[in-house]
Amino acid sequence: MHTTKSPVQPGSSPSAPITFPPGAHRFAVLADTHVGDREPELSSQLVEAIRVLTPEVILLAGDLSRPVVVTALEQIAPVYAVQGNQDWLRGYRLPKELWFEVNNLHILLTHGHVNMALYTLNYLRLLLTGQKMSLRSIEQRLAHRYQQADLVVCGHTHFQVYHKLGQQWFLNPGAAYPHKLNGHHIEYALLEISAEGEIHVELRHLAG
């Protein structure tokens, strides 16, 4: 159903994206499930909410922490997942980024920590000063790194946002487990791309 325009690994670059056929498309978007390090399992309430969305594809923006997350969600729809910093620490091998082309839109899926060196420096800064890199600073780094993306889908910050920075849209579905930063909600998003290439996003949450 989804093809690539190049013999190289599909999704590995803007020139070899995972390409969707013309027409409207519907995606469920999740990030930061943290199953195994912060939560014992994926919320059954969340799984059912994703099922009700009837997505064509599920996008996971990193920090799954355990492969069981993909296994559970693949019962609903095909899953595309990228590696987050917690996945890297646990040796869970996933692509660091995936590129998609949907109705002439270039969509980039990544976790958002940029790389482990920057993540480590940011963590040390937090320990030494009590301050961490701002959301805007993270998005600016991603915008500079992925200039060809019309839409950047990421996680990492655990803040649910959908807004425009310069000429690019940024979507963070929030954390898919309840914690104090998200008001103890379970967060996710619905992403729809029209046949004309228009983006529609609904940020959603469930009681934790």
C-alpha positions in Angstrom: 0.0 0.0 0.0 2.8 2.4 0.9 5.8 2.6 -1.4 9.2 4.3 -1.6 10.7 6.2 -4.5 14.2 4.9 -3.9 15.8 1.4 -3.4 17.3 2.6 -0.1 15.6 2.0 3.2 12.1 3.5 3.0 11.7 6.6 5.2 15.4 7.1 5.8 15.6 10.5 4.1 13.4 13.2 2.4 14.5 11.7 -1.0 13.3 8.2 0.0 10.1 8.8 2.0 7.4 6.3 2.9 4.9 7.4 0.3 1.1 7.2 0.7 -1.2 7.1 -2.3 -3.3 10.2 -3.2 -6.4 10.7 -1.1 -7.4 11.4 2.5 -5.4 9.7 5.3 -6.0 9.3 9.0 -3.3 8.7 11.6 -3.2 8.1 15.3 -0.2 9.8 16.9 1.4 8.7 20.2 4.7 9.4 22.1 6.4 8.7 25.4 4.4 5.6 26.5 7.3 4.7 28.9 6.1 1.1 29.3 8.4 -0.8 31.6 10.3 2.2 33.1 7.4 4.5 34.3 4.3 2.5 33.6 3.8 -1.3 33.9 1.8 -1.6 30.7 0.0 0.4 27.9 -3.3 1.7 29.2 -6.2 -0.4 28.0 -8.3 2.8 27.9 -5.8 4.3 25.5 -5.7 1.2 23.3 -9.5 1.3 23.0 -9.5 5.0 22.2 -7.0 4.4 19.4 -9.1 1.5 18.1 -12.2 3.8 18.0 -10.3 6.3 15.9 -9.9 3.6 13.1 -6.6 5.0 12.0 -4.9 3.9 8.8 -1.6 4.0 10.5 -0.2 4.7 14.0 2.8 6.9 14.5 4.9 6.5 17.6 7.3 9.3 18.3 9.7 7.5 20.6 10.3 6.5 24.2 8.2 3.4 23.9 10.7 1.8 26.2 9.5 -1.8 25.4 8.6 -3.5 22.1 5.3 -4.7 23.6 3.9 -1.3 22.8 4.3 -1.9 19.1 3.0 -5.4 19.4 -0.2 -4.2 21.1 -0.9 -1.4 18.7 -0.2 -3.5 15.6 -3.5 -5.3 16.5 -5.2 -2.1 15.4 -3.2 -0.7 12.5 0.3 -0.7 11.0 2.8 1.1 13.3 5.7 3.3 12.4 8.0 4.0 15.4 11.2 5.9 16.0 13.8 5.6 18.8 13.7 7.9 21.8 16.4 8.5 24.4 15.0 5.8 26.7 14.8 3.3 23.9 18.4 3.9 23.1 19.4 3.4 26.8 17.6 0.1 26.8 19.1 -1.1 23.5 15.7 -1.0 21.7 16.8 -0.6 18.1 14.5 1.6 16.0 15.0 4.2 13.3 16.0 7.7 14.7 13.7 9.3 12.2 11.2 8.5 9.5 10.1 10.6 6.5 6.7 10.4 4.9 5.2 12.0 1.8 1.4 12.4 2.0 -0.3 14.4 -0.7 2.9 16.4 -1.4 3.4 17.1 2.3 6.8 16.1 3.8 6.2 14.7 7.3 9.1 13.9 9.6 8.7 11.6 12.6 11.4 11.8 15.3 11.5 11.7 19.1 12.8 15.3 19.6 15.9 14.9 21.8 17.9 15.5 18.5 20.7 13.1 19.6 22.1 11.5 22.7 25.0 14.0 23.0 22.6 16.9 23.2 20.3 14.9 25.5 23.2 14.2 27.9 24.3 17.9 27.9 20.7 19.0 28.6 20.4 16.5 31.4 23.7 17.7 33.0 22.4 21.3 32.7 19.3 20.3 34.6 21.3 18.6 37.4 23.7 21.6 37.8 21.3 24.5 37.3 17.8 23.2 37.7 17.0 24.4 34.2 16.5 22.5 31.0 16.3 23.4 27.4 13.0 25.2 26.5 10.4 23.9 24.2 11.0 26.7 21.7 14.8 25.9 21.7 14.1 22.3 21.0 11.7 23.1 18.2 14.2 25.6 16.7 16.9 22.9 16.6 14.5 20.5 15.0 13.4 23.1 12.4 17.0 23.8 11.5 17.9 20.1 11.3 14.8 19.1 9.3 14.3 22.1 7.0 12.5 20.0 4.3 9.7 19.0 6.6 6.3 20.6 6.3 5.2 18.9 9.5 7.5 17.7 12.3 5.9 15.0 14.6 7.9 14.6 17.8 7.6 13.8 21.5 10.2 14.0 24.3 9.0 17.1 26.1 5.7 15.5 27.3 3.9 18.7 26.4 1.0 18.4 24.0 1.2 21.1 21.3 0.3 21.8 17.7 1.4 25.1 16.3 3.5 26.7 13.5 7.1 27.8 13.8 8.1 29.8 10.8 6.9 27.8 7.8 6.7 24.5 9.6 4.0 22.8 11.7 5.0 21.0 14.9 2.9 18.3 16.5 3.6 16.8 19.8 0.9 14.4 21.0 2.0 14.7 24.6 2.8 11.8 26.9 0.7 8.6 26.6 0.8 8.0 30.3 -0.5 10.2 33.3 2.0 12.3 35.1 2.0 15.7 36.9 3.1 17.7 33.8 0.0 16.7 31.9 -2.5 16.9 34.7 -2.4 13.1 35.1 -4.0 12.7 31.8 -3.2 10.2 29.0 -2.5 12.2 25.8 -2.6 11.4 22.1 -3.6 13.0 18.8 -5.5 12.4 15.7 -3.8 13.6 12.5 -5.8 13.8 9.2 -4.4 14.9 5.8 -7.0 15.8 3.2 -6.7 14.8 -0.4 -5.7 18.4 -1.1 -2.9 18.2 1.5 -4.6 20.2 4.3 -3.6 19.2 7.8 -6.2 18.7 10.6 -5.1 17.9 14.1 -7.1 17.1 17.2 -5.2 17.0 20.5 -7.0 14.5 22.8 -6.6 13.2 26.3 -8.1 10.7 28.7 -8.4 10.7 32.4 -5.5 8.8 34.0 
